[in-house]
């Protein structure tokens, strides 16, 4: 059994890490399916405001992976989205290197289709890169791409959460005007799409600075080796240093791409098919395709066991430290590969994670703890970029009126959840009010 969050989402195993949260594979007990759950790791005002912006984004499009729901439990919050198991474009390039032009055109068409839906909502993504473009595990069938990670996206006209002399995003995928401090706009996203296209065609990250310098000094270069001229014309239009010289919209770029595909040579008879593999790996012990097993759940398959977030009846109450024989097993570490759910953003507001030693010391000195506590295992960033959350700190048993020493006992978990939900609502109303100024 994993930790059950807000009585609904059971965290199964960590699968990735974003700029402000860890992403878990989770079982949704209400809808009875696996989802991806992004758990916020910091609770400062700046991070919460970004979280509110991201979870409020609702875009229903087959090539966009936007948040679907959110929940608050005690002092933690999360939002969920569809679980995509094929990894990212970085995984595909790692498996195959440069991709066939027609396959690249299919991916670019889907990416531009999703981006057109995002821009139609007035949202600038600001962090388009291979690691944020996820793939369904379709095998050798038609690929299916999903644009994800809207952690630093913003609606045009919204107040910025960074100072004007700071740039947020991923180095190497900035548009030239971003580096000059221009306001976020749609052409910057299109420039990043051009860099992603070049990455797929060449199998390596392009040198964006050298590319821009060449454009400025010598004009549009010729097509790189192995890139058909009709396709290069579209990619080069996306990569123009002057935003006014690029395509005006993602839909316009998509139309030009469709015309270029008509001019491409048919695939070679010996061209190998590109297979998109399942990158998540098997479920840990105690979980199956239909959810938690009956043995792990301690009852009918899929029913949540009593935890700090869910109990057999009545409101949620704090739980006591589990017996060592009943403690959940630590899920296995992910395989050493790039995370399919993003990587830390380059931001001047990045908040460092608490060190394992600090977490362990807090657990040992918590006045609400019951009995001696064993040294905690080291939790923290892995070499793969994934993240394991520390187990919950033991608290006083239910019904304890006060902390030892006469202190006032903390409010029940249900009250904390309500307060946090109200705080998130206040942030959302504040953002809405600022946009009306």
N, C-alpha and C positions, 0 to 999 in steps of 0.2 A: 504493500500500500504506500502510495506517495502522499504528500501533504495535500489536503483538500482545501481549496481556496474559495472562500465565500459560499461554502456549502454546495458548490457546483463544479468547479474546475479542479481536477486532480492532476497535480504536476507529476509527470512520468519520468522524463529525463531531459537534461539540457541539450539543446541542439544548436545554439548560436548565441551571439552577443551583439547588441547595438550600442549606440552612443550613450544611452542612459539606462539600459535595462538588459536583463538576460532573457533569452527566448527559450521556452520549454515546449516540448511535446506534451500536451495535456489531454485528458479525457473529459469531455463535456457530459456530465451526468444527466443534464436535461435533454439535450438533443442526441445523446448517445452516439457520439462520434469523436474522433481525434481532431484537435485543433492545435494551432500554434499560439502560445500565450506569451506575451511580452510583459515581464514583471519589472516594474520601476524599482531601481536600486537606490536612488537618492530621493530625498523629499524636500529639497530646498525650493524656494518659490520659483526660481528661473526654470528648473527642471520640470516642476509641476505644470507650469504654464505651457511649456513645449508639449508635455504629455497631453494636456487638455486639447491643444491644437491638433495633435496627431490623431487622438482617438475620436475627435469630432468629425474627421474626414469620412464621408460616406460616398464612395464612387462604385457603382455596380457596373462592372465591365469585365468581360472574360480575360482581359490582359492587364488588369490592375489588381493588386493585392492590397486592399485597404482594410483598416480595422472594421470588425463586424459588431463587437459588443465590448463592454468594459465592466469591471467589478472592483469593489473596494472591500478589504477585510482587515480590520484592526488598523495598523499603520502602513499597510501595503496596498498598492493598486496594480491592476493589470488590464490589458485589453487583448482581445483574441482576434485571430484571422484564420483563413483557410490554411490547412497544413499542406505545404508543397514539398514533395519528396525528391525531386530530381536535381537538387543542388542549384548552383548558379551558373551563369555563362563561364565563370572562371573554371568550374569543374569540367565543362564541356571542352574548353580549350586545353585544359590539363590532360584530358584523355586523348584528344585528337590533333591538337595543334591547329594550324590554319584550316578553316572550314570551306567547303565548296561554295562558290558564289551563289548558286541558286538556293542553297540552304541558308546562307546569310541573308539573302533577300527575303525569305520567308520570316526569319527572325526580325529583321528590320521593319517589315510591314506590320507585324504584330506589335512591336515596340512603339511605332509611330501611331498605331491605332489606339493603344492604351494612353499614350501621351496626349493625343488629341482630346480624349475624354477628360483627362486631368486638367488640361488647359481650358476646356469648355466650362469647368467649374471655377475658373479664375485662379487656379493654383499653379504656382511655379515649384517644380520638384526640388531643384537646386543640388541634387546629389545623384545624378544618373551615372552609373558605372557598372561594370560587369558583375560585381559582388551583390548589387542591389537588383539584379534582373534574374529572377528565379525561373526554374524550369520544372514542369510536370514530368514525372517519370513515364514517358510515352514509349520507351524502347526505340524500335526502328520506325515507328509510325510518325505521323506528322507532328513536328514539335509544337509545344504550347508554352508560351512565355508569359510571365507575370511581372509587371513593374512593381517593386515593393519599397519599403522603408521611407516613410514620409516624415521622419523625425525632424528634419530641418526645412521642410517645405513651408510655404506661406502663400496666402492669398494676396493678390495684387491689391495694394492700398492698405493692407494691415500694417500696424506698427511693427518695426523690426525689433527683435530681441537681442541684437548685437550692436555694438557701437559702430559708427559709420566707417571707421578706419580698420575694421576687422573683416575678414572674409571667411565664411564657413563653407564647408564642402570637402572634397577630396583632392589633394594636390595631384596635378596631372590631368584633371578633368574640368579645370576652370576655363570658362570663356575669357578672352582677353579683357572684355569690358568689366567682368567681375573683379579682376585684379586692379582695375582703375577705380573701383568703388561705386560702380553704377548700381542703380536699384535692380533687384531681381526681376527678370522678365523672361518671356517665353523663348526668345532667340538663344539665350544662354543654355537652356535645356537642349535645343536643337544642335548646338555646337557639341555638347557632350554626346549626343546620339552619333554624330559623325565620328568622334573618337572611338566610341564603342564599335562602330562598323569597321573602322580600320583595324581595331584589335582583333575582331573576328576573322578578317580577311588575311591578316599577317601572322596571327597566333602569338603576338606579344604586345605589350603596352606601348602605344605610340609616344614619341617624344613631342608633346604638344608645343613646348616652347620653340624647339627647332622648326617645327612645322609652321608655326605662325610667323617666325622670322623669315622663312623661305617665301611664304605667301607675300609678305610685305616687301621683300627685296626683289623678288623675281616673278611675282605673279603666281598664278595657279600652276603647280608642277604637273608633269605628265603622270599617267597612271602607274602606280607601283607594279613591280613584277607580279604576275599572276592575278591581277585585278582587271577584269574586263573594262574597256573604255566607257561603255554606257553606264555601268554601275559607278565607276569612278567620277563621272560627271555629277551624279547625285551626291556622292559622299563629299566631293570637293565643294559643292554648293553649301553643304552643312558646315564646312570647316572654314569658311571665309572669316578672316579676322574682323571685318566690319560687319556688325550685326544687321545693318541695312542691306547688305549684299547677300544675306542668307535667305532661305525660304521664310516666308512670313508666318506660316503656320505648319503644324505637323501634318495636317491634311494635305496641304500643298506638296510637301515633301513626299508624302505617300503616293500621290498621283504621279509624280515624276518617277518614283521608284517602279510603279506598275508599268510605265512606258519603257523603262530601261530593261525590265525583265523580258519584255517581248523581243528585245534585240539580242539577248544572250544566246550563246550557242547551247545546243542540247547537252545534257550531261554525258560524259564519256561512258561507254559500256562497262568498263572495269572500275568505275567510281564506287568506292565502298560506302555503304550506308552509315549514317551517323546515328548511334544509339545513345539515348539519354537514360542513364542508369538511375536506380534508386540509391540516393546518397545517405539516407537517414540510418540505414542499418536495422537490425532486428529490434523488437521491443524487449525491454528488460524482463527478468523473471517476475511473474505475477500479473502480467498483462498479455492480452491476446487481441486478435482483430476485433473482437466484440467488447473490448474493455477489460477492466480488472477481473481476474479469475475469481471463482467462488472461494478458493482457499485463501487467497490474499485478502479478499474483501471481508472474510469472516461471515459470509451470508450469501444470498443469491448473487450470481455474477453481475457485476456492474454496480452493486449498491455500495454507497460510501460508508466506510467504517467511521465510528466516532472520532473526531479530531477537534482541534481548536476552532475549526471553522464549521463543523457540522456535527450534530449530536442526534441520538435517536428521536428525541422530541424536545420541544421547547426552544428558547432562544440560544444562540451560540454562547458558550462559556469557555473560559480558559481551561486548557488541559494540563494534566500533571505529566511529569517526565515518564515516558514509556518504560516498561520493564525491559531490561536488556534482551530477553528472549523474544520480545515482541517488536523490537526496534526495526524499522524498515531498512532493508539492505541498501547500501550506497549504489546508485546506478552506475553502470560501467562508463568509463570515459569515452567520449566520441573518438572516432578514428582520426589520425592526423591528416586532416584535409581542410581546405578553406571553409569557413562557416557558410552554410547556405542561407543564413538569415542575417547577413550584413556584418559589418565591422565597425569599430569605433569611429565616430566622426572627428574630423580635425576642427576643433572649436576652442576658442579662448576661454570658454566657460566649462570645459570638461572637468568633472569632479572626480578625484581619485577614489577608488574603492577602499573600504576599510580593510586593513591588513588582517590575515588570519590570526596573528598574535593579539591584535586589539580586540577582535571578536571573542577570542577565547578568554581574555582577561575580563571582559565585560560579563561573560557567562559565570566566571568564578566569583565575581564580586557582586552579582545581582542580589540585592536584599530579598527579592521575591523567590529566590531559588529554594528548592526543597532538598535537603541532604547534600552530601558532598557531590561535586560534579567531576566527572572524568575529563582528562584533557581532550579537547576537541580536535578532530582531524583538520588538516590544513585545507582550507577552501580558498579559491581565488582563481585568477585567470590561468587557463591552460595554454600550452604551446599552440594549440589549434585555434585559439581565439574564442573557444567556448567558455562558459562560466558556470561553476557550481555554486548554488546558494548555500550558505551555512544553515545548519538545522536550527529550528526555533529555540530561543533561549528559554530554559525551564522557568516557569512562573509558579506562584503560590496556588495551592489547591482551591477549587471552587468553595465559596462560602467564607473564605478568610477575610475578616472585616478590615484589617489594617496590616501594614507591613511591620516587620519586627522593628522595635524601637519607637513605636507610636506614630509612624508616618501614615499618611492617608493612602488607602489602597487605590490602585488605578481603576478607572471606570471599566465596565464590562466591554468585551470585544464588540458587541453589537452597537454600543454607544459610540465607540471610536469609529466604527465603519460609517455610522451616520454623520458624524462630524466631518470625516474626510470627504464623504460624498458632497456635503454642503460646501466645503471649501473648494472642491473642484467646480461645483456649480457657480460659485462666486467668481472664480477665475474666468469661466466661460462667459459670464455676464459682463465682467470687466473688459474682456477682449472685444465683445460685441459693442460695448459702449464706446471704446476707443475708436473703433472703426466708423462710428457715427459722428465723431468730432470734426 
